[in-house]
Amino acid sequence: MVAPLVLVATRDADGVDDVAPKHMAIPLGWESFFCFVCSPRHATYTNAASRGCFTVSYPGPEATVMASLTASPREPDASKPALAALDTFPASTVDGVLVSGCVLYLECELDRMVDGFGENSLVIGRVVAAAAAQDAVRDPEQDDADLLYARPLLAYLHPGRAATIKETTSFPYPVGFRY
């Protein structure tokens, strides 16, 4: 299964930031919604529920090791010391942080949580702010293939593999197809 690898950041009740990798994460519909799968046992879930917001940072392939640090296990005191290695900056709209050096940033207000997918839940946010690295923004004067070649995407291949997506081709839509 191919999926994006994103870093979801939340803030706990004491104001401590938490960042966790998520690969079951996608835009939801054509409106401004974003969702990811999470367990109610995880700090990401409880922090998003209590604070009512979360942020999403999309790292590029050059940040694979940095992204892997966010999956570090918690210490007995519930801290994640590896997060100290991350460079973050304050979100502009919601109460949280974003991870520096990423390609795309989303700031989301919690819309709802849907429990009942086995031990997992769907966390849905409304995107209230978004930003992207300038060299990752589409340009009508540039072919998307050239953009992706110059600014590749990081993909997660479940279980436990990462890939760089930089060589692409146009999808052969039938005549008259509208997306």
C-alpha positions in Angstrom: 0.0 0.0 0.0 1.4 3.4 -1.0 0.5 6.4 1.2 2.0 9.7 2.1 4.0 10.0 5.3 2.9 13.0 7.3 3.8 14.3 10.7 0.9 15.2 12.9 1.6 17.6 15.8 -0.6 18.1 18.8 -0.2 19.8 22.1 -1.0 18.2 25.5 -2.8 19.7 28.4 0.6 20.9 29.9 1.5 22.7 26.6 4.1 20.1 25.6 4.2 19.5 21.8 4.0 16.0 20.4 4.7 15.0 16.8 3.9 11.5 15.4 4.2 10.0 12.0 0.9 8.9 10.2 0.6 7.1 6.9 -3.1 6.6 6.8 -3.7 10.3 6.2 -5.5 12.0 3.3 -7.6 14.9 2.2 -11.2 14.1 2.7 -13.4 15.1 -0.2 -13.0 18.2 -2.3 -13.7 20.7 0.5 -11.2 21.7 3.2 -11.1 18.5 5.3 -8.1 16.3 6.2 -8.2 13.0 8.1 -5.9 10.4 9.6 -6.3 7.1 11.4 -5.2 7.0 15.0 -5.8 4.9 18.1 -7.6 6.4 21.1 -4.7 5.0 23.1 -2.3 7.4 21.5 -1.4 10.9 22.7 -2.2 12.3 19.2 -5.8 11.3 19.6 -6.2 12.5 23.2 -4.4 15.8 22.5 -6.4 16.5 19.4 -9.6 15.8 21.3 -8.7 18.0 24.3 -7.2 20.9 22.3 -9.6 20.8 19.3 -6.8 21.1 16.7 -3.8 19.5 15.1 -1.2 20.4 12.4 0.2 18.3 9.6 3.6 18.7 8.0 4.6 16.7 4.9 8.3 15.9 5.0 10.2 15.4 1.8 12.4 12.3 1.1 15.5 14.1 2.4 13.8 14.1 5.9 13.1 10.4 6.2 15.4 9.9 9.2 14.0 13.0 10.9 10.5 11.7 10.3 11.5 8.3 11.7 12.5 10.0 15.0 8.9 11.0 15.6 8.1 7.3 15.9 10.4 6.9 18.8 8.9 5.1 21.8 7.9 7.1 24.9 9.9 7.0 28.1 8.3 5.8 31.3 7.4 9.4 32.1 5.5 9.6 28.7 8.1 11.9 27.2 9.7 11.4 23.7 13.2 12.8 24.0 13.9 12.3 20.3 11.5 15.1 19.5 14.1 17.5 20.8 16.0 16.9 17.6 13.1 18.4 15.5 13.1 22.0 14.5 9.6 23.4 14.7 7.9 26.7 14.4 4.6 28.0 15.7 1.4 27.5 13.6 -0.2 30.7 12.4 -3.8 29.9 13.2 -4.2 27.0 15.6 -2.5 26.2 18.9 0.4 24.1 17.7 3.6 23.7 15.8 4.8 22.7 12.4 8.0 20.8 11.5 10.6 23.0 9.7 11.9 22.0 6.3 8.7 20.2 5.1 7.0 20.6 1.7 3.4 21.2 2.8 1.8 22.4 6.0 -1.8 22.2 7.1 -3.4 23.7 10.3 -6.6 22.0 11.2 -9.4 22.6 13.7 -10.9 19.3 14.9 -14.2 18.6 13.1 -15.0 15.2 14.6 -13.6 11.8 15.6 -15.2 8.6 14.3 -14.5 5.7 16.6 -15.3 2.0 15.9 -12.8 0.9 13.2 -11.5 -1.9 15.4 -9.0 -0.4 17.8 -8.7 2.7 15.5 -10.5 5.9 14.9 -10.7 8.5 12.1 -9.6 12.0 13.2 -11.1 14.6 10.9 -10.1 18.2 10.8 -11.1 21.3 8.8 -8.1 22.9 7.2 -8.0 26.5 8.4 -4.6 27.4 7.1 -2.2 25.9 4.6 1.3 26.8 3.2 3.8 25.2 1.0 7.5 25.5 0.1 7.7 27.9 -2.8 9.5 25.4 -5.0 6.6 22.9 -4.4 3.8 25.1 -5.6 2.3 24.4 -9.0 3.0 26.8 -11.7 0.9 27.0 -14.9 4.1 27.6 -16.8 5.7 24.4 -15.6 4.8 20.8 -16.2 3.8 18.9 -13.1 6.2 16.2 -14.0 9.1 18.7 -13.9 7.8 20.0 -10.5 7.8 16.5 -9.0 11.2 15.6 -10.4 12.7 18.8 -8.9 10.7 18.5 -5.6 10.1 14.7 -5.0 7.5 13.4 -2.6 8.0 11.0 0.3 5.8 7.9 0.3 5.4 5.3 2.9 5.0 1.7 1.7 3.3 -0.3 4.4 4.9 -2.1 6.2 8.1 -0.4 7.0 9.4 1.0 3.7 9.8 4.5 2.3 10.0 5.6 -1.3 10.8 8.7 -3.3 8.3 9.7 -5.9 9.9 11.9 -8.6 9.3 10.3 -12.0 5.7 10.4 -13.0 3.6 10.3 -16.2 0.2 11.8 -17.0 -2.8 9.6 -16.3 -4.6 8.7 -19.6 -8.0 10.0 -18.7 -10.7 9.3 -21.4 -11.9 12.1 -23.5 -14.5 14.2 -21.7 -13.5 13.0 -18.2 -13.8 15.7 -15.6 -12.2 15.6 -12.1 
